[in-house]
Amino acid sequence: MAHEPQDIDDSTLVLLIAPGIGPATLRKLRSRFGSDREVVDASARQLAEIEGIGLATAETIRRALDEAEPDAERAAMIAADVKLILRGDDDYPPLLAAIGDPPEALWIRGRFEEADRLALAIVGSRRCTSYGREQAGRFAALLAQSGLTIVSGGALGIDSEAHRGALRVDGRTIAVLGCGLSVCYPPEHADLFGRIVDAGGAVVSEHPMAVAPLSTNFPRRNRIISGLSLGVLVIEAGVRSGALITARLAAEEQGREVMALPGRVDSPASAGCLKLLRDGAAGLVADHADVLTQLDASGHLLRGALESAGLAGATESSTLFDATLTTGQEAIVRALTDAQGPLLPDQLAARTQRPMSELMADLTLLQIRGRIRRDHRGISLRS
């Protein structure tokens, strides 16, 4: 469970909030000294003995540790109803734990759920067109209805429309911010972030409560957006858009599926998406069924990667990828259970009285979760 502010050890909180100590440096310090208390008590000379940390850096770290104010951080967390999840906790997202540089801690308003292990990032430009807004909301709503959690960055434009699209259909959504959770950025999204939390979703940051939305924070934020997700869908992005950074991280460093929605060839807002498609760096999608089809393959790849990494809960793929089923998915499972053997898609559609388009979307999600198998005989439950 997430840690309440008053339950977090002083030494741990000091290490997490001291400026200039990133995840890689923190892991190096912990490895050298063995405990958070010993790190916090270390002298600058002792810190300088660590490989890669010279005396000047060690003195900077020592000053940062001395100036950290854990009581003020706790007070800010309590005021905003924020909890802390540490890397290694049971509720730390396993997909995020598998990336090369996972955050050591996540500050969270709201909560993660098992359903969030089946998530899709939707990202795009802040300066989007009406077409981009419409498509972001449409894709988010349809995919949230199918059982995916929608992850985005809480920014103006495509991000906010993706969050709102999921909320419109009572779906789950997670906003990952590039500032501390005492800072509402952008300011006009205070109501949106409140709605996300009230609907059971989460607003998340890797930064201490009072950290400002500095431009350097956002590229780092992007690795968390993609790291929480099975794949990334880019909807309208310029050639210098941060959304392309997210897409690159997802594909090149995290092994996630990247998809892009095509737009007008003469629109600067679509230039980034068109470049991804032209370069073969993203799969083309036209509707939510295309997204689910492309996630099918990436789900199997991620499941294998997590099992190889030996992450907690990953030894049985059904445990990792199975989340609460929608009513339509439950109907499919019941029909296959009653049949006691494989069924063809048209037979399943008849037994569940579902339109084929809806049925195929749910079948893809069930296959990603490891609940069903498809072969030449038809569709059956996994034993």
The 8 nearest C-alpha neighbors of each residue, nearest first, counted from 0:
[[1, 90, 2, 89, 88, 84, 91, 3],
 [2, 0, 84, 83, 82, 3, 90, 85],
 [3, 1, 83, 82, 84, 4, 0, 6],
 [2, 4, 82, 6, 5, 1, 83, 7],
 [5, 3, 73, 6, 7, 82, 2, 76],
 [4, 6, 3, 7, 73, 8, 2, 77],
 [7, 5, 3, 4, 2, 8, 9, 73],
 [8, 6, 4, 5, 9, 12, 2, 3],
 [7, 9, 11, 10, 12, 6, 5, 13],
 [10, 8, 12, 11, 13, 69, 7, 70],
 [11, 9, 13, 36, 12, 35, 8, 39],
 [12, 10, 14, 8, 13, 9, 35, 15],
 [11, 13, 15, 9, 14, 10, 69, 16],
 [12, 14, 10, 16, 11, 15, 67, 69],
 [15, 13, 11, 12, 17, 16, 10, 64],
 [14, 16, 12, 13, 17, 11, 104, 207],
 [15, 17, 13, 207, 14, 18, 12, 67],
 [16, 18, 63, 67, 14, 64, 13, 15],
 [19, 17, 20, 63, 16, 67, 21, 60],
 [18, 20, 21, 17, 60, 63, 59, 24],
 [21, 19, 18, 24, 25, 17, 22, 60],
 [20, 22, 24, 23, 25, 19, 18, 102],
 [21, 23, 25, 24, 103, 102, 26, 20],
 [22, 24, 26, 25, 21, 27, 100, 20],
 [25, 23, 27, 21, 26, 22, 20, 28],
 [26, 24, 28, 22, 27, 23, 21, 20],
 [25, 27, 29, 23, 24, 28, 30, 22],
 [26, 28, 24, 30, 25, 29, 31, 23],
 [29, 27, 25, 31, 30, 26, 24, 32],
 [30, 28, 26, 33, 32, 31, 27, 34],
 [29, 31, 27, 28, 33, 32, 26, 34],
 [32, 30, 28, 29, 33, 27, 49, 38],
 [33, 31, 29, 34, 30, 38, 37, 28],
 [32, 34, 29, 30, 31, 37, 35, 38],
 [35, 33, 37, 36, 32, 29, 38, 30],
 [34, 36, 38, 37, 10, 11, 39, 29],
 [37, 35, 39, 10, 34, 38, 40, 11],
 [36, 38, 40, 34, 35, 39, 32, 41],
 [39, 37, 35, 41, 36, 40, 32, 34],
 [38, 40, 36, 37, 41, 35, 10, 64],
 [41, 39, 37, 38, 36, 42, 35, 10],
 [42, 40, 38, 39, 45, 37, 46, 43],
 [41, 43, 45, 44, 46, 40, 61, 57],
 [42, 44, 46, 57, 58, 45, 61, 47],
 [43, 45, 47, 42, 46, 48, 54, 57],
 [46, 44, 42, 48, 47, 43, 41, 49],
 [45, 47, 43, 57, 48, 44, 49, 42],
 [46, 48, 54, 53, 44, 57, 52, 45],
 [49, 47, 45, 46, 50, 44, 52, 53],
 [50, 48, 47, 52, 46, 51, 31, 45],
 [49, 51, 52, 48, 47, 53, 27, 46],
 [50, 52, 49, 53, 47, 48, 56, 24],
 [53, 51, 47, 49, 50, 56, 57, 54],
 [52, 54, 47, 56, 55, 57, 51, 48],
 [53, 55, 57, 47, 56, 58, 52, 44],
 [54, 56, 58, 57, 53, 59, 47, 52],
 [57, 55, 59, 53, 58, 54, 52, 60],
 [56, 58, 54, 60, 47, 43, 46, 59],
 [57, 59, 61, 43, 55, 56, 60, 54],
 [58, 60, 56, 62, 57, 61, 63, 55],
 [61, 59, 63, 57, 58, 62, 64, 56],
 [60, 62, 58, 64, 63, 59, 43, 57],
 [63, 61, 65, 59, 64, 60, 66, 58],
 [62, 64, 60, 66, 17, 61, 65, 18],
 [65, 63, 61, 67, 62, 66, 17, 60],
 [64, 66, 62, 63, 67, 61, 68, 39],
 [65, 67, 63, 64, 62, 68, 17, 61],
 [68, 66, 17, 64, 65, 13, 63, 69],
 [69, 67, 71, 70, 66, 72, 13, 16],
 [70, 68, 72, 71, 13, 12, 73, 67],
 [71, 69, 73, 72, 68, 74, 9, 75],
 [70, 72, 74, 73, 69, 68, 75, 76],
 [71, 73, 69, 75, 70, 74, 76, 68],
 [74, 72, 76, 70, 4, 71, 75, 77],
 [73, 75, 71, 77, 76, 72, 78, 70],
 [76, 74, 78, 72, 73, 77, 71, 79],
 [77, 75, 81, 73, 79, 74, 78, 80],
 [76, 78, 80, 74, 79, 75, 73, 81],
 [77, 79, 75, 76, 80, 74, 81, 73],
 [78, 80, 76, 81, 77, 75, 181, 180],
 [81, 79, 77, 78, 76, 108, 82, 109],
 [80, 82, 76, 108, 107, 79, 77, 106],
 [83, 81, 3, 107, 2, 106, 1, 4],
 [82, 84, 106, 2, 1, 105, 107, 85],
 [85, 83, 1, 105, 104, 2, 91, 106],
 [86, 84, 104, 88, 103, 87, 83, 105],
 [87, 85, 103, 88, 104, 91, 84, 102],
 [86, 88, 85, 89, 91, 96, 90, 84],
 [87, 89, 91, 90, 85, 86, 84, 0],
 [90, 88, 91, 87, 0, 311, 92, 86],
 [89, 91, 88, 0, 92, 1, 111, 84],
 [90, 92, 88, 89, 86, 93, 84, 87],
 [93, 91, 95, 94, 90, 96, 227, 116],
 [94, 92, 96, 95, 91, 97, 310, 116],
 [95, 93, 97, 96, 92, 227, 226, 228],
 [96, 94, 226, 227, 97, 93, 92, 98],
 [95, 97, 93, 94, 101, 98, 92, 91],
 [96, 98, 95, 94, 93, 99, 305, 101],
 [99, 97, 95, 100, 96, 101, 253, 226],
 [98, 100, 101, 97, 252, 253, 96, 95],
 [99, 101, 98, 102, 22, 23, 96, 97],
 [102, 100, 96, 98, 95, 99, 103, 22],
 [103, 101, 104, 22, 205, 100, 105, 86],
 [102, 104, 86, 22, 85, 101, 105, 15],
 [105, 103, 85, 102, 84, 86, 205, 106],
 [106, 104, 205, 84, 204, 83, 107, 85],
 [105, 107, 83, 204, 203, 82, 205, 81],
 [108, 106, 203, 82, 81, 202, 105, 109],
 [109, 107, 81, 202, 201, 80, 203, 110],
 [110, 108, 201, 196, 200, 107, 199, 202],
 [109, 111, 201, 200, 112, 108, 107, 199],
 [110, 112, 115, 201, 113, 200, 90, 109],
 [113, 111, 114, 115, 110, 116, 90, 200],
 [112, 114, 115, 322, 116, 111, 323, 321],
 [115, 113, 322, 112, 116, 117, 323, 148],
 [116, 114, 117, 113, 118, 112, 148, 111],
 [115, 117, 114, 113, 118, 320, 319, 92],
 [116, 118, 115, 147, 114, 148, 320, 229],
 [119, 117, 148, 228, 147, 115, 229, 116],
 [118, 120, 228, 149, 230, 229, 150, 231],
 [119, 121, 150, 231, 151, 228, 149, 232],
 [122, 120, 232, 151, 231, 233, 150, 119],
 [123, 121, 233, 242, 158, 151, 157, 234],
 [124, 122, 236, 234, 157, 242, 235, 233],
 [123, 125, 236, 126, 127, 157, 235, 156],
 [124, 126, 156, 155, 127, 157, 154, 123],
 [127, 125, 124, 156, 128, 268, 155, 157],
 [126, 128, 124, 156, 125, 131, 268, 235],
 [127, 129, 131, 130, 132, 126, 268, 235],
 [128, 130, 132, 131, 133, 127, 134, 156],
 [131, 129, 133, 128, 132, 134, 127, 262],
 [132, 130, 128, 134, 129, 133, 127, 235],
 [133, 131, 129, 135, 130, 134, 157, 160],
 [132, 134, 130, 136, 131, 135, 129, 137],
 [135, 133, 137, 131, 136, 132, 138, 130],
 [136, 134, 161, 132, 138, 137, 133, 160],
 [135, 137, 164, 161, 160, 139, 133, 134],
 [138, 136, 134, 140, 139, 135, 133, 141],
 [139, 137, 141, 135, 140, 136, 134, 142],
 [138, 140, 164, 136, 161, 165, 142, 137],
 [141, 139, 164, 165, 143, 137, 138, 142],
 [142, 140, 144, 138, 143, 139, 137, 145],
 [143, 141, 145, 139, 144, 140, 147, 138],
 [142, 144, 147, 170, 146, 140, 145, 141],
 [143, 145, 141, 142, 146, 140, 170, 168],
 [144, 146, 142, 143, 147, 141, 361, 360],
 [147, 145, 143, 144, 325, 142, 148, 324],
 [148, 146, 143, 118, 117, 142, 145, 149],
 [147, 149, 118, 171, 172, 115, 143, 119],
 [148, 150, 172, 119, 118, 120, 147, 173],
 [151, 149, 120, 173, 172, 119, 174, 121],
 [152, 150, 174, 158, 120, 121, 153, 122],
 [151, 153, 175, 174, 154, 158, 176, 224],
 [152, 154, 174, 158, 159, 151, 176, 175],
 [155, 153, 158, 152, 159, 156, 185, 125],
 [154, 156, 125, 159, 158, 157, 153, 185],
 [155, 157, 125, 158, 127, 159, 126, 124],
 [156, 158, 123, 160, 159, 132, 124, 135],
 [159, 157, 161, 154, 151, 153, 160, 156],
 [158, 160, 162, 161, 153, 155, 157, 156],
 [159, 161, 163, 136, 157, 162, 158, 135],
 [160, 162, 136, 164, 135, 139, 158, 159],
 [161, 163, 159, 165, 160, 164, 172, 166],
 [164, 162, 166, 160, 165, 161, 167, 159],
 [163, 165, 136, 140, 161, 139, 167, 166],
 [166, 164, 140, 170, 139, 162, 163, 167],
 [165, 167, 169, 163, 168, 170, 164, 162],
 [168, 166, 164, 165, 169, 163, 140, 170],
 [167, 169, 170, 166, 165, 140, 144, 164],
 [170, 168, 166, 167, 165, 171, 198, 144],
 [171, 169, 165, 143, 168, 166, 144, 172],
 [172, 170, 148, 200, 165, 149, 143, 169],
 [171, 173, 149, 200, 148, 150, 162, 165],
 [172, 174, 150, 201, 200, 202, 149, 151],
 [175, 173, 202, 153, 152, 151, 150, 203],
 [176, 174, 152, 203, 204, 202, 151, 224],
 [177, 175, 204, 178, 152, 203, 174, 153],
 [176, 178, 217, 216, 220, 212, 204, 175],
 [179, 177, 212, 211, 210, 176, 206, 180],
 [178, 180, 208, 210, 206, 209, 207, 181],
 [179, 181, 208, 182, 178, 183, 204, 209],
 [182, 180, 208, 179, 209, 183, 79, 75],
 [183, 181, 180, 179, 184, 209, 178, 211],
 [184, 182, 186, 185, 189, 181, 180, 188],
 [185, 183, 186, 182, 212, 188, 178, 187],
 [184, 186, 187, 188, 183, 154, 155, 189],
 [187, 185, 184, 183, 188, 189, 182, 190],
 [188, 186, 185, 189, 190, 184, 183, 191],
 [187, 189, 191, 190, 186, 185, 192, 184],
 [190, 188, 192, 191, 187, 186, 183, 193],
 [189, 191, 193, 188, 192, 194, 187, 195],
 [192, 190, 188, 194, 193, 189, 195, 163],
 [193, 191, 195, 189, 194, 190, 188, 196],
 [192, 194, 190, 196, 191, 195, 197, 189],
 [193, 195, 197, 191, 192, 196, 198, 190],
 [196, 194, 192, 200, 198, 193, 197, 191],
 [195, 197, 200, 109, 199, 193, 201, 198],
 [196, 198, 194, 199, 195, 193, 200, 109],
 [199, 197, 195, 196, 200, 194, 169, 171],
 [200, 198, 196, 197, 109, 195, 201, 110],
 [201, 199, 196, 195, 172, 171, 173, 198],
 [200, 202, 109, 173, 110, 196, 108, 203],
 [201, 203, 174, 108, 173, 107, 175, 109],
 [202, 204, 107, 175, 106, 176, 174, 201],
 [205, 203, 106, 176, 206, 105, 175, 179],
 [204, 206, 105, 106, 104, 102, 207, 203],
 [205, 207, 179, 204, 178, 210, 208, 106],
 [208, 206, 179, 16, 210, 209, 205, 106],
 [207, 209, 179, 180, 181, 210, 206, 75],
 [208, 210, 179, 181, 207, 211, 182, 180],
 [211, 209, 179, 178, 208, 207, 206, 212],
 [210, 212, 178, 213, 209, 179, 182, 177],
 [213, 211, 178, 177, 214, 210, 216, 184],
 [214, 212, 215, 216, 211, 178, 217, 177],
 [213, 215, 216, 217, 212, 218, 177, 211],
 [214, 216, 213, 217, 218, 219, 212, 177],
 [217, 215, 177, 214, 219, 213, 218, 220],
 [216, 218, 220, 177, 219, 215, 214, 221],
 [217, 219, 221, 220, 216, 215, 241, 244],
 [220, 218, 217, 221, 216, 222, 223, 215],
 [221, 219, 217, 218, 223, 177, 222, 216],
 [220, 222, 224, 245, 218, 223, 219, 217],
 [223, 221, 225, 224, 220, 226, 219, 248],
 [222, 224, 226, 221, 225, 220, 227, 95],
 [225, 223, 221, 226, 222, 227, 151, 175],
 [224, 226, 228, 222, 227, 223, 249, 120],
 [227, 225, 95, 223, 228, 224, 222, 94],
 [228, 226, 95, 225, 224, 94, 223, 92],
 [229, 227, 118, 119, 225, 230, 226, 120],
 [228, 230, 119, 118, 255, 298, 117, 256],
 [229, 231, 256, 255, 228, 119, 257, 120],
 [232, 230, 120, 257, 121, 119, 258, 256],
 [231, 233, 258, 121, 259, 120, 257, 122],
 [234, 232, 259, 122, 123, 121, 258, 235],
 [233, 235, 123, 260, 259, 122, 131, 236],
 [236, 234, 269, 123, 268, 124, 131, 272],
 [235, 237, 271, 124, 123, 268, 269, 240],
 [236, 238, 271, 240, 268, 270, 239, 267],
 [237, 239, 271, 240, 270, 236, 243, 274],
 [240, 238, 237, 241, 243, 271, 236, 242],
 [239, 241, 237, 242, 236, 243, 238, 124],
 [240, 242, 244, 243, 245, 239, 218, 124],
 [241, 243, 245, 240, 123, 244, 122, 246],
 [244, 242, 246, 245, 241, 240, 247, 271],
 [245, 243, 241, 247, 242, 246, 248, 218],
 [244, 246, 242, 221, 248, 243, 247, 249],
 [245, 247, 243, 249, 244, 248, 257, 250],
 [246, 248, 244, 250, 249, 245, 251, 243],
 [249, 247, 252, 245, 251, 246, 250, 244],
 [248, 250, 253, 255, 246, 247, 225, 251],
 [249, 251, 254, 255, 247, 248, 253, 252],
 [250, 252, 248, 247, 249, 253, 254, 255],
 [253, 251, 248, 250, 254, 249, 99, 98],
 [252, 254, 249, 255, 98, 250, 251, 248],
 [255, 253, 250, 252, 249, 251, 256, 301],
 [254, 256, 249, 230, 250, 253, 229, 257],
 [255, 257, 230, 297, 231, 250, 294, 258],
 [258, 256, 231, 281, 230, 232, 246, 250],
 [259, 257, 282, 281, 232, 283, 231, 233],
 [260, 258, 233, 283, 232, 272, 281, 282],
 [259, 261, 234, 284, 283, 285, 233, 262],
 [262, 260, 273, 272, 259, 269, 283, 263],
 [261, 263, 269, 264, 260, 235, 273, 266],
 [264, 262, 266, 265, 269, 261, 270, 268],
 [263, 265, 266, 262, 269, 270, 273, 267],
 [266, 264, 263, 267, 270, 269, 262, 268],
 [265, 267, 268, 263, 269, 264, 270, 262],
 [268, 266, 270, 269, 237, 265, 271, 238],
 [267, 269, 237, 266, 235, 236, 270, 127],
 [270, 268, 235, 262, 272, 267, 236, 266],
 [269, 271, 267, 273, 237, 272, 268, 238],
 [272, 270, 238, 237, 236, 274, 273, 269],
 [273, 271, 275, 269, 274, 270, 259, 236],
 [272, 274, 276, 270, 271, 275, 277, 261],
 [273, 275, 277, 271, 272, 276, 278, 270],
 [276, 274, 280, 272, 278, 281, 273, 277],
 [275, 277, 273, 279, 281, 274, 278, 280],
 [276, 278, 274, 279, 275, 273, 280, 281],
 [279, 277, 275, 280, 276, 274, 281, 273],
 [278, 280, 276, 277, 281, 275, 282, 274],
 [281, 279, 275, 278, 276, 282, 257, 277],
 [282, 280, 258, 257, 276, 275, 279, 259],
 [281, 283, 258, 259, 257, 284, 276, 280],
 [282, 284, 259, 258, 260, 281, 276, 285],
 [285, 283, 289, 260, 286, 259, 290, 282],
 [284, 286, 260, 289, 283, 287, 261, 288],
 [287, 285, 288, 289, 284, 290, 138, 260],
 [286, 288, 290, 289, 138, 142, 291, 141],
 [287, 289, 291, 290, 286, 360, 292, 356],
 [290, 288, 292, 284, 287, 291, 286, 293],
 [291, 289, 287, 293, 288, 292, 294, 284],
 [292, 290, 294, 288, 293, 289, 363, 295],
 [291, 293, 289, 295, 290, 294, 288, 363],
 [294, 292, 290, 295, 291, 296, 289, 297],
 [295, 293, 291, 297, 292, 296, 298, 290],
 [294, 296, 298, 292, 367, 293, 297, 363],
 [297, 295, 298, 299, 294, 293, 300, 292],
 [298, 296, 300, 294, 299, 295, 256, 301],
 [299, 297, 301, 367, 295, 296, 300, 294],
 [298, 300, 302, 297, 296, 301, 303, 367],
 [301, 299, 297, 303, 298, 302, 304, 296],
 [302, 300, 304, 298, 303, 299, 297, 305],
 [301, 303, 299, 305, 300, 304, 298, 306],
 [302, 304, 306, 300, 301, 305, 307, 299],
 [305, 303, 301, 307, 306, 302, 308, 300],
 [306, 304, 308, 302, 307, 303, 313, 310],
 [305, 307, 309, 313, 303, 308, 314, 304],
 [308, 306, 304, 309, 305, 303, 310, 302],
 [307, 309, 305, 306, 310, 304, 97, 313],
 [310, 308, 306, 307, 305, 311, 313, 314],
 [311, 309, 313, 308, 305, 312, 306, 93],
 [312, 310, 313, 309, 314, 93, 89, 306],
 [311, 313, 314, 319, 310, 318, 315, 316],
 [314, 312, 306, 315, 310, 311, 319, 316],
 [313, 315, 306, 312, 316, 309, 311, 310],
 [316, 314, 313, 317, 318, 319, 312, 306],
 [315, 317, 319, 318, 313, 320, 314, 302],
 [316, 318, 321, 369, 320, 315, 319, 368],
 [319, 317, 316, 315, 321, 320, 312, 313],
 [320, 318, 316, 317, 313, 321, 312, 315],
 [319, 321, 368, 317, 318, 316, 116, 322],
 [322, 320, 368, 317, 318, 319, 323, 369],
 [321, 323, 114, 113, 324, 320, 117, 116],
 [322, 324, 114, 325, 321, 113, 146, 329],
 [325, 323, 328, 329, 322, 326, 146, 327],
 [324, 326, 328, 327, 329, 146, 323, 145],
 [325, 327, 329, 328, 330, 324, 331, 323],
 [328, 326, 330, 325, 329, 331, 361, 358],
 [327, 329, 331, 325, 330, 326, 324, 361],
 [328, 330, 332, 326, 331, 327, 324, 333],
 [331, 329, 327, 333, 328, 332, 351, 334],
 [332, 330, 328, 334, 329, 333, 335, 327],
 [331, 333, 329, 335, 334, 330, 336, 328],
 [334, 332, 336, 330, 331, 335, 337, 329],
 [335, 333, 331, 337, 336, 332, 338, 330],
 [334, 336, 338, 332, 337, 333, 379, 331],
 [335, 337, 333, 339, 334, 338, 332, 380],
 [336, 338, 334, 335, 339, 333, 340, 332],
 [337, 339, 335, 340, 336, 334, 341, 342],
 [340, 338, 336, 337, 335, 341, 379, 380],
 [339, 341, 338, 379, 342, 335, 336, 380],
 [342, 340, 379, 378, 377, 376, 343, 335],
 [343, 341, 377, 378, 346, 347, 344, 340],
 [342, 344, 377, 346, 345, 378, 347, 341],
 [345, 343, 347, 346, 348, 342, 377, 378],
 [346, 344, 348, 347, 343, 349, 355, 342],
 [347, 345, 349, 343, 344, 348, 342, 350],
 [346, 348, 344, 350, 349, 345, 351, 342],
 [349, 347, 345, 353, 351, 346, 352, 350],
 [350, 348, 352, 346, 347, 351, 345, 353],
 [349, 351, 347, 348, 352, 346, 334, 353],
 [350, 352, 348, 353, 349, 347, 330, 331],
 [353, 351, 349, 348, 350, 354, 347, 355],
 [354, 352, 348, 351, 358, 355, 357, 349],
 [355, 353, 357, 356, 358, 348, 352, 359],
 [354, 356, 358, 357, 359, 348, 353, 345],
 [357, 355, 359, 358, 354, 360, 288, 353],
 [358, 356, 360, 355, 354, 359, 361, 353],
 [357, 359, 355, 361, 356, 360, 353, 362],
 [358, 360, 362, 356, 361, 357, 355, 363],
 [361, 359, 357, 363, 362, 358, 288, 291],
 [362, 360, 364, 358, 363, 359, 328, 365],
 [363, 361, 359, 365, 364, 360, 366, 358],
 [364, 362, 366, 360, 361, 365, 295, 291],
 [365, 363, 367, 361, 366, 362, 368, 360],
 [364, 366, 362, 368, 370, 363, 367, 371],
 [365, 367, 369, 363, 371, 368, 364, 370],
 [368, 366, 364, 298, 295, 369, 365, 363],
 [369, 367, 320, 321, 365, 366, 370, 317],
 [368, 370, 366, 317, 367, 371, 365, 316],
 [371, 369, 365, 381, 368, 366, 380, 317],
 [372, 370, 380, 381, 366, 379, 369, 365],
 [373, 371, 379, 378, 381, 380, 366, 374],
 [372, 374, 378, 377, 379, 371, 375, 376],
 [373, 375, 376, 377, 378, 372, 379, 341],
 [374, 376, 377, 373, 378, 343, 341, 372],
 [377, 375, 374, 341, 378, 343, 342, 373],
 [376, 378, 343, 341, 342, 374, 375, 373],
 [379, 377, 373, 341, 342, 372, 343, 374],
 [378, 380, 341, 372, 371, 340, 335, 381],
 [381, 379, 371, 370, 372, 382, 335, 378],
 [380, 382, 371, 370, 372, 379, 369, 366],
 [381, 380, 370, 371, 379, 372, 369, 317]]
